Amino acid sequence: MIDAVASGDKQAVKHELETILAFSQKTTSALSQAFELLLALMGDDETRSALARFPYDYIEAHSYVDKERLTGVMAFEILLALLTGGTGAAASAASKSKHLANAHRSLVETAEILKRDQLNKTISHTVSPEQPKLIEHIAKPDATLQPGTTRGVTTQVSAKKTSSGHEILHNEFIGTFRGQKVLLKDIDVVKLNYKRRDRTAYGELRKKFDSSIRKNYLKSMAEDPNIVKALKAAGFSEKQIQMIKNGYVPKGYNVHHKIPLDDGGTNDFDNLILIRNNSEHYTITNAQRELTSKIPYGKSVEIEFPVPPGFLYPPKGH
């Protein structure tokens, strides 16, 4: 949603809010009012840019302790808290709801000024002696939100498959981390016919992964100049890249099986990815636990499962 706000794409913002609505404790009315406020504010370039920056500036303004409390809270949650008056997960996480409430009141006042300014411009361009009719309606998307019904979906992807042949259903997923909703973008949500692997076979695969395959996979990453270039572009330091060359996982990351070993996943390098722990890896492993822990061994159940693509997730790194 932050990217849509920054670009001024009002329809995309509405689409994002409708998806969030399906998983939010906020009412349709509260989010619709937030959308109305956004529509007014996004009409001004400087205000729109400030809104897109706000969640990151908000986190940076906190002490180290409060930043730790905000761990796992997504930027869009902070923006929603701002737009709805300082309520919700982002506000409570930092115990600073009064500041967001004050900021919300200022935004409402700013929106009213921008509405009047936009109306004046509209009137000045539409009134003529031949047609002295005031146009008081400013065109905008319908502000009535309709909650989405599909788990973690904002964009439908059709007729596409992963390198392992699994059909890609969606490219966004909403999971949980530390009790907070987390939106994972640019991730393949695939249809898996999940069947829990025999524990002996699973244990052997896991042992091989822990003893050598993880290290060899990391070394192979460092041998590919294109991957090294991408890691640097994602913000990895020379020290971190040297760790990868030596077969060690950089702090804050993990080597993850895209299709779990617990199912039909393998230790093939194509099934592995370097993933950030907080909060992407934890969110996916929480989803796996939630979706599969009650499946009896030997029984097959169809599920929708998040699979990060490529060799690094998130692709922008730090």
C-alpha positions in Angstrom: 0.0 0.0 0.0 2.9 2.4 0.7 4.1 2.1 -2.9 0.6 2.8 -4.2 0.3 5.9 -2.0 3.7 7.2 -3.1 2.8 6.8 -6.8 -0.7 8.3 -6.3 -2.5 5.2 -7.6 -5.9 5.6 -5.9 -7.4 2.5 -7.4 -4.5 0.4 -6.2 -4.8 1.8 -2.7 -8.5 0.9 -2.6 -7.6 -2.6 -3.8 -5.0 -3.0 -1.0 -7.4 -1.7 1.6 -10.1 -4.1 0.5 -7.7 -7.0 0.9 -6.6 -5.8 4.4 -10.2 -5.4 5.4 -10.7 -9.1 5.1 -8.1 -9.7 7.8 -8.5 -6.6 9.9 -10.4 -6.0 13.1 -11.2 -2.5 11.9 -14.8 -2.0 10.5 -15.6 -1.3 6.9 -16.7 2.2 8.0 -13.4 3.0 9.7 -11.3 1.9 6.7 -13.7 3.6 4.2 -13.2 6.9 6.2 -9.5 6.3 6.1 -9.7 5.9 2.3 -11.8 9.1 2.0 -9.1 10.9 3.9 -6.4 9.4 1.7 -8.2 10.5 -1.5 -8.1 14.1 -0.4 -4.5 14.0 0.8 -3.1 12.2 -2.2 -4.2 15.0 -4.5 -1.2 17.0 -3.3 2.3 15.7 -4.3 4.2 16.9 -1.2 1.5 15.6 1.2 1.4 12.3 -0.6 5.2 11.9 -0.4 5.2 12.8 3.3 2.5 10.1 3.9 4.6 7.5 2.2 7.6 8.4 4.3 5.7 8.7 7.6 5.8 5.0 8.7 9.6 4.9 8.4 10.1 8.3 10.0 7.8 7.2 12.8 9.9 4.1 13.6 13.2 6.1 13.4 11.8 8.6 15.9 11.5 6.0 18.6 14.1 4.9 21.2 15.8 1.6 20.8 13.4 -0.1 23.2 10.4 1.1 21.4 11.9 0.0 18.1 12.1 -3.5 19.5 8.4 -3.3 20.3 7.7 -2.3 16.7 9.5 -5.4 15.4 7.2 -7.2 13.0 4.8 -4.2 12.6 4.5 -3.5 8.9 4.7 0.1 7.4 1.2 -0.1 6.1 -0.1 -0.8 9.6 1.5 2.4 10.9 -0.1 4.3 8.0 -3.5 2.8 8.8 -3.1 3.7 12.4 -2.3 7.3 11.4 -5.3 7.5 9.1 -7.8 6.0 11.6 -6.7 8.2 14.5 -4.0 6.3 16.2 -5.8 3.0 16.8 -4.7 -0.5 16.0 -1.6 -2.7 16.2 1.0 -0.1 15.2 -0.1 2.4 17.8 -0.4 0.0 20.7 3.0 -1.7 19.8 4.8 1.5 20.7 2.4 2.9 23.3 2.3 6.1 21.3 -1.3 6.2 20.2 -1.8 9.8 21.5 0.8 11.1 19.0 -0.8 9.3 16.1 -4.2 10.7 17.2 -2.8 14.2 17.2 -1.3 13.6 13.8 -4.6 12.2 12.5 -6.4 15.4 13.5 -3.8 17.5 11.7 -4.3 15.3 8.6 -8.1 15.8 8.7 -7.5 19.6 8.8 -5.0 19.4 6.0 -7.5 17.3 3.9 -10.2 19.9 4.3 -7.8 22.6 3.1 -6.8 20.5 0.1 -10.5 19.8 -0.7 -11.3 23.4 -0.7 -8.3 24.2 -2.8 -9.1 21.5 -5.3 -12.8 22.6 -5.4 -11.7 26.2 -6.1 -9.5 25.1 -9.0 -12.3 22.9 -10.4 -14.8 25.8 -10.2 -12.3 28.3 -11.9 -11.8 25.9 -14.8 -15.5 25.1 -15.3 -17.4 28.4 -14.8 -18.1 30.5 -17.9 -20.6 33.3 -18.8 -22.3 30.8 -21.1 -22.5 28.1 -18.5 -22.5 29.6 -15.0 -22.9 26.2 -13.3 -20.7 25.2 -10.4 -19.3 21.7 -10.5 -18.9 20.7 -6.9 -18.2 17.0 -7.4 -14.6 16.0 -7.8 -14.1 12.7 -9.6 -12.6 10.0 -7.5 -12.8 6.2 -7.0 -15.8 4.9 -5.1 -14.8 5.1 -1.5 -17.0 2.1 -0.4 -14.7 -0.8 0.3 -15.7 -4.4 -0.3 -13.7 -6.9 1.8 -11.7 -9.4 -0.1 -12.5 -13.1 0.4 -9.3 -14.9 -0.5 -6.5 -15.4 2.0 -3.6 -13.1 1.4 -4.5 -12.1 -2.2 -4.5 -8.7 -3.8 -3.5 -9.7 -7.3 -4.5 -12.8 -9.2 -1.8 -14.5 -11.2 -3.0 -17.0 -13.8 -1.4 -19.8 -15.9 2.0 -19.4 -14.2 4.1 -22.0 -12.5 7.1 -22.1 -10.3 10.4 -23.7 -11.5 9.2 -26.9 -9.6 6.0 -27.0 -11.6 3.6 -25.8 -8.9 0.8 -23.5 -10.1 1.0 -20.0 -8.8 -2.3 -18.8 -7.5 -1.4 -15.4 -6.0 1.6 -13.2 -5.4 0.8 -11.8 -1.9 0.3 -13.5 1.4 -1.0 -12.3 4.8 0.4 -14.3 7.7 1.2 -13.6 11.4 4.3 -12.8 13.4 4.3 -12.1 17.1 0.5 -11.8 17.0 0.6 -9.1 14.2 -0.7 -9.4 10.7 2.2 -9.4 8.1 1.8 -8.8 4.4 4.4 -10.6 2.3 4.6 -9.2 -1.2 6.3 -10.6 -4.4 5.8 -14.2 -3.1 4.3 -17.1 -4.9 1.3 -18.6 -3.2 1.0 -22.1 -4.7 -1.4 -25.0 -4.5 0.3 -27.9 -2.6 -1.0 -31.4 -2.2 0.6 -31.6 1.2 1.5 -35.0 2.5 3.7 -35.2 5.7 6.8 -37.2 5.1 7.9 -40.3 7.0 9.9 -39.1 10.0 12.9 -41.3 9.3 13.2 -40.0 5.7 12.6 -36.5 6.9 15.4 -36.8 9.6 17.9 -38.1 7.0 17.2 -35.2 4.6 17.4 -32.7 7.5 20.7 -34.2 8.7 22.3 -33.9 5.3 21.1 -30.3 5.0 22.5 -29.3 8.4 25.8 -31.1 7.9 26.8 -29.9 4.4 24.1 -28.8 2.0 23.4 -25.4 3.7 27.1 -24.5 3.6 27.5 -25.7 0.0 24.4 -23.8 -1.2 25.8 -20.5 0.3 29.2 -21.1 -1.3 27.5 -21.6 -4.6 25.7 -18.3 -4.3 29.0 -16.5 -3.8 30.5 -18.2 -6.9 27.8 -16.6 -9.1 28.9 -13.0 -9.9 25.3 -12.0 -10.8 24.1 -13.2 -7.3 26.9 -11.3 -5.6 26.0 -8.2 -7.5 22.4 -8.6 -6.5 23.4 -9.1 -2.8 25.4 -5.9 -2.9 22.5 -4.1 -4.5 20.2 -5.4 -1.7 22.5 -3.9 0.9 24.7 -6.8 2.0 28.1 -5.6 3.2 31.5 -7.1 2.1 31.7 -8.8 5.5 28.4 -10.5 5.0 29.2 -11.6 1.5 32.5 -13.0 2.7 30.5 -15.0 5.3 28.4 -16.4 2.5 31.6 -17.3 0.5 32.8 -19.2 3.5 29.4 -21.1 3.8 28.1 -19.2 6.8 24.6 -17.7 7.1 24.7 -13.9 7.7 23.2 -12.6 10.9 19.5 -12.1 10.6 19.0 -14.5 7.7 18.4 -18.2 7.2 18.5 -20.8 4.4 15.0 -21.8 3.8 13.3 -24.7 1.9 10.8 -23.3 -0.5 8.8 -26.5 -0.5 9.2 -27.9 3.0 11.1 -31.1 3.7 8.2 -32.1 5.8 6.2 -32.4 2.5 7.8 -33.4 -0.8 10.6 -30.8 -0.7 14.2 -31.6 -1.5 17.6 -30.4 -0.7 18.2 -29.4 -4.3 19.6 -25.9 -4.6 16.6 -24.8 -6.7 14.5 -25.4 -3.6 16.6 -23.3 -1.3 16.6 -19.5 -0.7 18.4 -17.1 1.6 15.6 -15.4 3.5 15.4 -12.7 6.2 14.3 -14.0 9.5 12.4 -11.0 10.8 9.7 -11.2 9.8 9.6 -13.0 6.5 11.0 -16.4 7.5 9.2 -16.5 10.8 5.9 -15.6 9.1 6.3 -18.4 6.6 7.2 -21.0 9.2 4.3 -19.9 11.3 2.0 -20.4 8.3 3.5 -23.8 7.7 2.8 -24.7 11.3 -0.7 -23.4 11.2 -1.6 -25.1 7.9 0.0 -28.5 8.4 0.5 -29.3 12.1 -2.8 -31.2 12.3 -2.4 -33.1 9.1 -2.0 -36.9 10.0 1.1 -38.6 8.7 0.3 -40.4 5.4 -2.7 -38.3 4.7 -2.7 -35.8 1.8 -4.4 -32.4 2.1 -4.6 -29.6 -0.5 -3.4 -26.2 0.9 -2.3 -22.8 -0.4 1.3 -22.3 0.7 3.6 -19.2 0.4 6.8 -19.9 -1.6 9.4 -17.1 -1.9 10.9 -17.0 -5.5 14.5 -16.7 -6.5 17.6 -16.9 -4.3 17.0 -14.0 -1.9 13.8 -12.9 -0.1 12.9 -10.1 0.2 14.7 -9.3 -3.0 15.6 -5.8 -1.8 17.2 -7.2 1.3 17.8 -4.9 4.3 
